[in-house]
Amino acid sequence: MIDNIRMAKLEDVPAILSIYEPYILNTAITFEYETPSAEAFQKRMEAVQKQFPWLVYEEEGKVVGYAYCSRFKERAAFDWDCECSVYIAEQAHRKGIATALYNQLFEMVQKLGYYNIYALITYSHESSVSLHRKFGFNEVGVYKNTGYKMGQWWDLLVMEKRIHSFEETPVKPRTIHEISDLV
């Protein structure tokens, strides 16, 4: 399955948006209301890819899933933390694609020097909670009624995975471009 995973390219934006759009329009899995334009999404991808990996999964030459990590919070003390996301095309669910993407993604961010990975999950999206538990994420809190979408209030579950032992003075994480064997 690893042969099906590669770094995302800007040319993948239309395929990625076609995967993401049903989540926006039909679910509360994302709190986004409107599908971003290709240009806006491209800028989003470019910003993430300056620092983090953004991976896609291909089947028969078609992108059917993607995963990435991004900055968790803006303050400097959070520099060792990142947030993960994974989205799979509806027809590609239950094939192990999210697992394959996360295996690769988490290995990469560990090599970059991150210590914590956070997942923010609309409560209760049980398949996502199960996926993250499988990877060793623990539930650390719930933001009650924090998002309003589709005519109701939603809770947001915060899960965390620790990927390094904690040192007194950690080394600043590297960018994805500083590690040639990952790109």
C-alpha positions in Angstrom: 0.0 0.0 0.0 2.9 2.4 0.6 3.5 2.4 -3.2 0.1 4.1 -3.5 1.2 7.0 -1.2 3.0 10.1 -2.4 3.4 13.7 -1.5 0.5 15.9 -2.7 1.1 18.2 -5.6 -0.8 21.4 -6.4 -2.2 19.6 -9.5 -4.0 17.3 -7.0 -6.2 20.2 -5.7 -9.3 19.3 -7.9 -9.2 15.7 -6.8 -8.6 16.6 -3.2 -11.5 19.1 -3.3 -13.8 16.5 -4.8 -13.0 14.2 -1.8 -13.4 17.0 0.7 -16.6 18.7 -0.7 -19.1 16.0 0.4 -17.8 16.3 4.0 -18.4 20.0 3.8 -21.9 19.9 2.3 -23.3 16.7 3.9 -21.7 16.3 7.3 -20.5 18.1 10.4 -17.2 16.2 10.2 -15.7 19.5 9.1 -17.0 22.8 10.4 -16.5 24.4 7.1 -19.7 25.6 5.5 -18.7 26.3 1.9 -16.4 24.5 -0.5 -13.3 26.7 -0.9 -12.3 27.7 -4.4 -9.5 25.8 -6.0 -7.3 28.9 -5.7 -8.1 29.3 -1.9 -7.5 25.6 -1.3 -4.2 25.7 -3.2 -3.0 28.5 -1.0 -4.0 26.5 2.1 -2.0 23.5 0.8 1.0 25.7 0.0 1.0 27.1 3.5 0.8 23.6 5.1 3.5 22.2 2.8 6.0 24.8 3.8 6.4 22.9 7.1 4.4 19.6 7.0 3.8 16.6 4.8 0.5 16.4 2.9 0.1 12.9 1.5 -2.3 11.5 -1.1 -3.3 7.9 -1.8 -3.8 6.8 -5.3 -5.8 3.8 -6.7 -5.4 3.2 -10.5 -3.9 6.7 -10.9 -6.8 8.4 -9.1 -6.5 10.2 -5.8 -8.9 8.6 -3.4 -7.7 9.8 0.0 -5.4 12.4 1.6 -3.9 13.1 5.0 -1.8 15.9 6.4 -0.5 17.5 9.5 -0.6 21.2 10.2 0.2 23.7 12.9 -1.7 23.1 16.1 -1.6 26.6 17.6 0.2 29.8 16.6 2.2 30.5 19.8 5.9 29.5 19.9 5.4 27.2 22.8 3.2 25.0 20.6 6.0 24.5 18.0 6.4 20.8 18.9 2.7 20.1 18.3 0.7 19.4 15.2 -2.8 18.6 14.2 -3.7 15.7 11.8 -6.5 15.3 9.3 -7.5 12.5 7.0 -10.2 12.3 4.3 -11.2 9.4 2.2 -13.4 9.3 -0.9 -16.8 7.7 -0.1 -16.2 4.8 -2.5 -12.8 4.0 -1.0 -13.9 3.6 2.7 -13.1 0.5 4.6 -10.0 -0.4 2.5 -7.3 0.5 5.0 -6.4 3.7 3.1 -6.7 6.0 6.2 -4.5 3.6 8.1 -1.9 3.5 5.4 -1.9 7.3 5.1 -1.6 7.8 8.9 1.2 5.2 9.2 3.3 7.1 6.7 2.3 10.6 8.0 3.0 9.8 11.7 6.4 8.3 10.8 7.2 11.5 8.9 6.2 14.0 11.6 8.1 12.0 14.2 11.2 12.2 12.1 10.6 15.9 11.8 10.8 16.3 15.6 7.2 16.8 16.7 6.2 15.5 20.1 2.4 15.6 20.1 -0.2 15.0 17.4 -3.7 16.3 18.0 -6.9 15.2 16.3 -10.1 17.4 16.7 -13.1 15.2 15.9 -16.7 16.1 15.7 -18.4 14.2 18.6 -19.4 11.5 18.1 -17.9 10.4 14.8 -17.2 6.9 16.0 -15.2 5.6 13.0 -12.8 8.5 13.4 -12.5 8.0 17.1 -11.8 4.3 16.6 -9.2 5.0 13.9 -7.4 7.4 16.2 -7.6 5.1 19.2 -6.0 2.4 17.0 -3.0 4.7 16.5 -2.7 5.3 20.3 -4.5 8.6 20.6 -6.1 9.3 23.9 -9.1 11.4 24.6 -8.1 14.6 26.5 -11.2 16.7 26.4 -14.4 17.8 24.8 -15.3 21.3 23.7 -19.1 21.3 24.4 -21.4 22.8 21.8 -18.5 24.5 20.0 -19.6 24.3 16.4 -23.0 25.0 14.8 -23.7 23.3 11.5 -26.6 21.6 9.8 -29.1 23.1 12.2 -27.5 21.9 15.5 -24.7 22.4 17.9 -21.8 19.9 17.9 -19.2 18.9 20.4 -15.5 18.6 19.5 -13.5 15.8 20.9 -9.8 16.5 21.4 -7.5 13.4 21.1 -3.7 13.4 21.4 -0.9 11.1 20.5 2.6 11.5 22.0 5.3 10.5 19.6 8.5 11.4 21.4 9.7 11.1 25.0 9.8 14.5 26.6 13.2 16.3 27.0 13.9 19.4 29.0 15.0 21.4 26.0 13.7 19.9 22.7 15.3 20.7 19.3 13.1 22.8 17.1 11.2 20.6 14.5 12.5 20.6 11.0 10.4 21.3 7.9 9.5 18.6 5.5 12.0 20.1 3.0 14.9 19.6 5.4 14.6 15.8 5.3 15.4 14.6 1.8 14.5 11.0 2.4 10.9 11.9 3.3 10.1 14.1 0.2 
